[in-house]
Amino acid sequence: MKIKTPHIIFLISALFIFQNSFASPQVPDYLIYKNDTIPIYNLILEKYLKENQNSDKGRLFGLSFREGSTPNCWRGYQAVYVIKNDSIFLENIFDHGELYSLFGKKNIIDSNSISISKTKMKSIFKDKIKSGRVFIDWLKEDISIRNGSLLRWDGIFHKIFEQEILFRVKNGIVTNVKKIENYIDEQENINRRYRAPTSTILFEELKKMDWKKLDKHDCSEEYTIVIGKKGKVTGVSMTAYKEDEIDEMWDRKEYNFCIKNILKGLKNLEFDIIKRKGKRISEKIYLELWYEEKTGNLENWTN
């Protein structure tokens, strides 16, 4: 049996999948496409570096990128890519802070920064450099750029927009370019756009339940609520425990009782659909649930 909490309250919080509350928002890389310079949130160069770096505590290929890192640029650099003749190339690698002179209001190209960038690229890629660029032959996944309003942000780097331009890529070659929609607005379903109060909606639905009757067991705990690809709640679990840890902290019958009843309380909700790169995705919402024994109610201490 789980130890009862003497004074019980209901707290609530919501986070997007992949979010780390201890990290800072990160500056983007950039893609030059049809004479436009566009911020992108695809860690193309970082994936290459992680696959090929040596074990020298982050000093990549003898370069001190990480030493130039800041809270809002942990990778220590910003990369610039360009699409030319249906191929994606790495154009430059700049230290964080240098891009203002390139893409800021002054729009001035610092020749010294360019020279340093090319030296870094030469140290990493050596004979892979052709005409001052590196063909990104390691890229085998789609990339997307903004073409509408912000839909989701993990609070650090990754962003999803309601409308995007999607580049289908195979080994660095762009095989197709198309506009995509990442949000399906169903008239009778619940709004899930950016900053929509999804967690509050879940709380209000759970609040309707007869918690006095359900107080057979103390279900006070932090829960992970999964809204599935079709907009329905498809799963509930206790956030703090892995499957093999549940029996150490809970009586399995009590655990199943709590999970079953929270899932039952949310089963009638239907949300709008969210996509990433045009494909439906699931989303996790975190709720810290505590029951107020004196009143027999749930309380939301967030607001």
Secondary structure, DSSP 4 states (H G I P E B T S, - for coil): -PPPPSS---EE----TT--TTSPP---EEEEETTEEEEE---HHHHHHHHH--SSTT-GGG--TGGG-BTTBTTSEEEEEEEETTEEEEEEEEETTTHHHHHSTT----HHHHHHHHHHHHHHHGGGEETTEEE-TT--S-EEEE-S-EEEE-SSS-EEESEEEEEEEETTEEEEEEEEE-EE--TTSBP-STT--HHHHHHHHHHTS-TTTTTTS---EEEEEEE-TTSBEEEEEETT--GGGHHHHS-HHHHHHHHHHHHHHHTT-BB-EEEETTEE--EEEEEEE-EETTTTEE-----
